[in-house]
């Protein structure tokens, strides 16, 4: 014969354990809301990067200027930006987001390019392309030359 006191303890333990277990497991589930902002952020970045590189490919530097991080720097002007160059892009493909760390991101970009002044044609490369978010908008970042400090 079973001890009735034992059954009462068992029911009591189950009555306490069930809500605790449900609470603990409920905290582990996600509805996708934590993932959605990251996916949204990545989609916005890729869209802006593809627009930017599309403009660079067709040599529309004036329209590409607002996509540049340096366009937010008062020390830079559109005229100075337009004097840069010397690279002709035959094809450019934004292949994906390599990393996003806060307001900084790195994309992988494949390009087919030429350097007409040096008579170099048909070069291909895959490069890490820096991007920076300023006031919620992604801008094409400038590669920093390691020989010079930011000061």
ABEGO torsion letter per residue (X at the ends): XBBAAAAAAAAAAAAAAAAAAAAAAAAABBAGAAAAAAAAAAAAAAAAAAAAAAAAAAGBAAAAAAABAAAABAABBAAAAAABEGBBBABBBBAEBABBBEABBBBBBBBBBBBAAAGBBGBBBBBBBBBBBBGGBBBBBBBBBAABBAX
